[in-house]
Every structure is written in structure tokens, then in C-alpha cells.
Amino acid sequence: MASFTTKVKDEMTRLETNKLESMSEVCAYLKSNAKFSNDAIIITFENSGVARRIFILLKKIYGINIKLTIRTQKKFTVKTIYILEIHEKIDIIESDINNTYRNILDYSDEERTGYIRGLFLANGSINDPSKSKYHLEFLVNDEDLSLLIVNLLSTFNFKAKMLKRDKGYMVYIKSSEEISDFIKLLGTVEALFYYEDIRIYRDHKNMVNRLNNCEQANVEKSMKTCREQIDNINYLKDNDLLVLLDDKTRIVTDYRFKYPETSMSELAEIISLETDYNITKSGINHHFRKIKDLVNKAKEKETN
């Protein structure tokens, strides 16, 4: 089954782009993946769709003949390799690659977008949002190129970071929203819809989990408060201090014993329904503060 990155790249290879975008895309791809010699430019691909796109764009831009070689590689798994060889206009192509590389930050939005597409086709990947954490990355061998990618992405307000790896450099983005915007920038609508569907589902699921956690925390907090209130009432009872409570506070203590696990809001509602004493949650809290103060003063006398 094709990975999410493969699906994104396959959709990219079907995009219609103008000459400026196409030029930037080709220059970015060749800067990353081509090998140069005096008489040839050699580009190796593992993705047939990407190979076909670069082949077509090179023919369209430069009008050159390109040799295509297809090989089958058998190392643990069978893999098809596509090799393009260029023997014409090498100086012109190399000059275009270098000029674009040096000046791309000053180019138009569409040219910079094309360059990002070429870089992503050559070096990029995006985790499938349904299977792992949100993660977009470019893996490159050259530090200067990795810095260019960071700066290029920043022109579109992406906050990418760079990390030195054992082999080369990684430029990455982990913000789910920024990755969504990046996919939109690429122009891959099908991939964007898929990504957003998964993101909405995951965000909803996380929100439900957070609400459940908050609800559980509130229940635990309420239970702890109830236990403390009952402990304070028992202390007054054991020390013959209940007589110090006024009639309304005695009503509250009686109902706390009767309903030991109810919240203060629920306790206020029960008391208001079953007695002539209309009380609110804040009123309940006020009575238990009085009880707590009485307990604290009694304990202070014990220690003195």
C-alpha cells in the first residue's frame, strides 16, 4: 500500500504549472538529486511518476533529448530504478540551477512555490496523520541547502527547524496546522482533504479525552472536598463542639452526612428542596468554611 508521502507526490506529478513554476521545480530537483560531469547530467529516481514529470518538464523547458534507462534492483526486495541521462545544454541547465539557487528567495511567490515543490519531490516526506505524529521533513546532505529550505519556508510563514543528523541535515515542521498549510501550498487537494479529515477526527478525539480528564479530575476534587468536610464535622462531634454551630449550619452538616458523595451544588439543591432553607453552592461553601475555622481553632488550643 502506498505511503501518504507517495500519494502526495503522485498527486503533485499531475499538477499543471506555468513555465516559471516548472523552471523552479526542475532546478530545485536537479540541485538536490542530479549528478554532474563534463558531458552528462544523471538523475536517478525510484518513483516512476516523479521520473516522468521531470522528464516532461526538462523536454518542455529545454527541448533536449533525454536517455531513459529502467533497471530492476534486487536487494531484499525488488525495486525499479529510473535513470535519466542528459548530454545536451549541460552548461545552460547548470547555470539555471545555480542562478535559481542563489536568488530564489528574491523570486516571485509562484517561483518559490515551484522550488518548494521540487525540493519536496526530491527530499520531502509527510507522516500519515492516521498512523503517527504530525511530521513533515526534508532530508538533505548539504547544510547550505538545508538553511535555504528554512529561509524559503519562512517566506510563507512556516516555522521550520533544522537538525544535524548522522548523515546530512533534517529540516522539519511538527505543527499540524502548518503541515496542512504546506500541503495546500503544494496544490495537492486530494491529499489536503484526507489530511484535514484525519486532523479533525484526531482533534475531536483529543478534545473528548481532555474533557473526560477534566471531568474525572473534578469528580476526584469533589470527593476529596466531601471527605474533608465530613472529617471536620466528625472532629466537632467527637469533641462535643457541634453545639457551637448555628441552626442553619447544623442543617448543612446533617445533609452532608445524609448525602456524603454529592457535590456542593447538588447539596444546596437538595437542602433547598427538602427544607425551608433556600441556599446556594456559595452558601454551602460559606458554612463549611465556618466549620473549618472552628476546627482549626480547636486544634490550636489542643497544641497550646
N, C-alpha and C positions, 0 to 999 in steps of 0.2 A: 504494500500500500504506500502511495506517495506521501512524503512528509509535507507538512504545511509549507515549509520553505520552497519545496519543489513546485507545489501548487501555485504559490505566489509568483515564482519565476516563470512558470509555464504561461500564466496569465500575462505577465509582462512582455513575453515574446510575441504576443498577439496585438500589442498596442500599436496604434498608428501615431507616428511622431513626425514633426516637421524637420527640415534639414538641420536647423541649429541644434535641436534636441538630439537628433541622430548623431551628429558630429561629436557632441559632448559625450554621449553614451559610448560610442565606439572608442574615443580617446581614453576614457576612464577605464574601459575594459582592457584595452591593449596595454595601458600603463601598468595595470595590475598583473595581467596574465600572459603577456606575449614575451617571446624570447627573440632578441635581435642579433643579427650578424651582418656582415658587409653585403651579403647578397640575398638575405631572406628574413622574413618575419614569420615565426612559427607560433601558432596558438593551439593549445590543446584543451579539449572540452570533455566533460563526462555527461553533460545534458544535451541531448540532440536538439531540443528546442532553442537553447541558447546558441548553439553552434550555427543553426540555421539562421537565426536573427542576425548574428554578427556577420555571417557570410553575405546575407542580403544587403545589410547596411553598407558594408565595405564596397560591394559591387555598385550600389546606388550612388555612393558619395564619390568614389574614385574611378569607377569604370574600369576596373582591373580584372585580370584573370586570376583565379584562386584555385589552387590544387587542394582537393579534399581527399583525405585518406581515412578509412574506417578500419579500426583494429579491434580484435577481441582479446581481452586480457583475462587470463585465468589464474587468479591468485586467491584461493579460498572460495571466492565467488566469481561468477562470470560477469565481466564488465566490458561495455563497449566504449571505446575511446575514439573521438573525432579530432582529426588534426587538419588545420588549415595552414597552407604554405603560400606566402606572398613573395613574389620576385620582381614586382613592378612598383615604381613610385615609392620605393622604400624611404628615400630622403624626405619626400613630401609628407608622407604619413608620420614619420618620426618627428618631423618639425611641428606638425599639427599637434601631436601628442604632448610634446614638451611645452609648446606655447599655451595650450589649454591648461596644462598642469600648473604653470606659473601664474596664470591670470584668471583662473576660473572664479575666484572669489569676487572679481570685479565684473563678471559677466551678468547677463540678464537672469531673471528667475527661471525661465524655461531652459536656459542653457545649464544652469546649476542643477535644476531638477534632472535633466538628462544625464549629467555627470554622476549624480547620486544613483540613478538607475543603473548606469554602467558599473559603478563600484559595487552595488548590491548584487548584480548578476555575477560579478567576479568573486566577491569575498563575503557576501552577506548571508545571514540566516536569521529566522524568527522562530522561536519555540511555538509549538502548537498550544494555544491557550487552554485547550481542553485537557491537556495531559501534564502540564508542568507550569512553573512560574513564568510570569511575563518576562521575556528577554529577547532583545534584538542585538545583534553584534555584527561587526566587520572584523575579520582576521586578516591582517596584512603583515608582510615581512619588514617593511620599511617604516622607521619612526617618523620621517618627514611626511609620508603619505598618511599615516595614522593621525598626525596633527592636522593635516589638511582636512581630513574627514570630520574631525571635531569642529574645526572652524567653519567648514562648509555647512554642517548640520546646524550650527548656531545661527547662520544667516536665515534659517527658517524657524528659529526659536526652539530648537531641540537642545536639551541639556545633556549632551553625551559626555561620557567619561572614558579615559584611556588607561589601559592596564598593560604593563610589561609582562609577557608570557615567556616560557622557556624557549619557544620558537616564535619570534615576532611580537606583534602587539595586537591587543584587542580593544576596539572602540565599541562601547555598549550603551544601551538605554534600557532601563527597567520599569519606567513608568508606563502603566497600561494605557493611559490616555495619550501619551506621546507616541507610543508604538502604533496606536490606532491612527493618529495623525500622519505618521510616517507612511503607513500602508495607503492612506488616502493620497499622500503626495506622489507615491509611485503610480497611482492611477489604476490600481487593481481593485475594481469594485466588488467582484465576487469574493475575493479574499477579505475585503473590508467588512462585508455583510456577515460572513462566517465569524470573523474575529469579534465583531460587535455583539452578535448573538451570544457567543460564549461569555464575553465580558459582562454583559447584562445579567446572564444567569449566575455567574460566579459572584458578582457584586451583590445580587439579591440574596444569594445563599449566605454570603458573609454577613450581610445586614441582619438576616434572620438569626444567625448564630450569635451575633453581638447582642441582639435584643433578648435572646434566651439567656445569655450570660448575665445581662443586666438584671433580668427578672429573677434569676436564681440568686444573684448577689443581694437583691432587695429582700427576697424571702429569708435568706440567711441573716441579714441585718435585722429584719423584723423579729425573727425568732430569738436572736441574741438579746434584743431590747426587751422582749417579753420575759425572758428568763431573769434578766437583771431586775425588772420591776417586781416580779414575784419574789425574788431573793430579798429585796428591800422590804417588801410587805411582811415576809416571814421573820425578818430580823426585828421589825417593830412588834410583831406578835409574840415572838419568843422573849422579848424584853419588856412586855406589858406596856408598850408605848402607843398602841392603837388608839387609846383614849385621847391622845393629843390631836387626833385628826378631826376635822370638822365633818359635818354630816355629808356634804357633797363629795368630799374626798373618800369617805367611808363607802359611799355608793360605788365610786370608781374602783376601789380595792376589791369590793365584793364581786363586781362583774369581771375584774381581771382574773380572780380565782375561778369564776364560773366559765370563762372563755379564755383559757391560758395561751392559746395559739393565734388569736385574732390580732390583726394589726390595730393600731390606734384609731385609724379611720373607721374600721369596722366596729370597734368597741364603742366609739362615740355614737355610731348609728344605732347600735343595739340598745344602749342606755337611753337614747332619745326616744326610741320606740316603746321600750318596756317600762319606763318611769316617767315621772313628771319633770325630770331634769333634762332640758334640751342642752346638748353640749356638742362641741366640735372637736376635731382632732387636736387643734392647738389648746383647747381647754383640757383635754385628757393629758396632753404633754405638760401643761402647767401644774396639774395635780401631782403627777409623778416627779416633777422637779421639786415640789414641796416635800414629798416623801423622801426623796434622795437627800435633800438638805437636812431633814430631821435625822436620817440615818447617819450621815456624816458627822453631825454634831454629837450624836450619842456615842459614836466610835471615838471621837476626840476625847470625850470625858473619860472613856474607858482607859485610854492610854495615859491620861494625866493623873 
